Amino acid sequence: MQSTAQPRHQRRIPLPWRLMGLLALAVIGTAIWLLLTHSEHEAVPIKSSEASHSAPSIPVTIEHARTTLSPQSLEVTGTVQSELQAAISSKVMARVQSVLVREGDHVRRGQALVLLDARDLEASIAQAGANLRAASVGYENARVAARMEASLSVARIAEAQSKIGQSSAALEAATAKLELVQAGPRPQERTQALLAVAQSKSNLTLAESNMKRMGFLFEGGAISAQQYEQVKSLYEVAKSQYEATQQGKSISDEGSRAEEIRASQQAVRQAQAAVQEANAGLKSAQASALQTEVRKQDIQGARAQIGQSQAGLQLAKVVRDYATLTAPFDGVITKRTADPGVMASPGVQLLTLEGGAQRLEAIVPESLLRFVHKGAAVPLSFDALRNRAPIGRVAEIAPQGDPGSHTFIVKIDIRPGSRAAAGMFGRARLTTGEEKRLLIPASALWEREGLHYVYVVDASRVARMRMITVGDAVGERVPVLSGLSEGDPIVAAGKERLTDGSAVNGGAR
């Protein structure tokens, strides 16, 4: 019996399966054809290339892409800040009387911004002025007292010296009298007393005889009563002198008594006490003269009090001036946080003033600091200011960086008129060296839907649209990162009238 089995490689695929496979291949082919057709329709402009061959050529300027050395740069970002910033606050606690500015106002240096209630400060000035006047009066009184003290001291010393002289003379007289009393009368004094008695007795006898003779004449009417009275008076005088000489002779004969000696001794002691008292008075007067030095110290103290009062008055005036808050520099009010009636406290911000040049405070990594130099020109750009790329100059480089991020603040002055405002986000491009790059003119580049294109002219003088990748512009030229090769001819000017496949004519520049 012959077997009907066939080898495995000779088995046939059933017809239904073959039909399904053919159908799948057809579907896949159709899908690929549709995708290719859709791509061609998107890439081809409105005019076809075949139609462009029949159209007249368009004059353009052609330039060949060239590789040149251009500056290599790196972009850093930062925020625009004003060169000068001041938080206006009060130095004293007082109620705000009026606020003279609003946000956005331009102010000049020294212009009044805020007025505070200064009534208590004015009272302090009045009190300080009164203290100054009182100190001036005290100074004048001290000077007058010093002059009076000096004059009195001179007078006291002169008086004390005079008393010493008088008491010394009195002591000498008392001592001499004591010595005389203690010695008693001398023989010459006794003889003199005896002679005085004899003489006075002779005068008395003569006067008595004259009186008797004149008495007879008066009784006889020979003389007047007046003449008799004169003679009688002479008799009485002679009698008194005789009695006095007798008493003097008696005292001389008797000598000094103990009472007289004690009296003379007491007089000497009193004179000695007077001398001691006079010496003590001189010492007291001399000691009083030292009071003038105290008066001088009083004058100096009064003068110092005047200086202190003057300083107090000046301080009160300065504090009074704190009631008027003024602008420290020209600028713009950017913030106002106070209104009339609120209580201003020291250190509490009332206004914010910004002025001076605008600066971009860029954050620069420490690895790029070696490329930053003070005074260097730096291209700037601001997202809020399109089509504006001012050139700034490095004004300051922070001496200390952030230890966490290892970055430094670089302040770049912005040219006036750039319209950059504080708070804006900005970019600065730092030159870090040179590199070879393929550059094309910016006029050759056009953009659509975020992609960049150029027209490349082929050997048949037809402009073909080509997508390229570009970097940041360097002046009026743009570096090409991909899509072009060195020497490729491109349309540098006149691209506005072209479409993909347009015939062109023109020379290179």
Secondary structure, 3 states (H helix, E strand, C coil): CCCCCCCHHHCCCCHHHHHHHHHHHHHHHHHHHHHHHHHHHHHCCCCCHHHHHHCCCEECEEEECEEEEEEEEEEEEEEEEEEEEEEEEECCCEEEEEECCCCCCEECCCCEEEEECCHHHHHHHHHHHHHHHHHHHHHHHHHHHHHHHHHHHHHHHHHHHHHHHHHHHHHHHHHHHHHHHHHCCCHHHHHHHHHHHHHHHHHHHHHHHHHHHHHHHHHHCCCCHHHHHHHHHHHHHHHHHHHHHHHHHHHHHHCCCHHHHHHHHHHHHHHHHHHHHHHHHHHHHHHHHCHHHHHHHHHHHHHHHHHHHHHHHHHHHHHHHCCEEECCCCEEEEEECCCCCCEECECCEEEEEEEEEEEEEEEEEHHHHHHCCCCCEEEEEECCECCCCCEEEEEEECCCCECCCCEEEEEEECCCCCCCCCCCEEEEEEEEEEEEEEEEEHHHCEEECCEEEEEEECCCCEEEEEEEEECCCECCEEEEEECCCCCCEEEEECHHHCCCCEEEECCEC
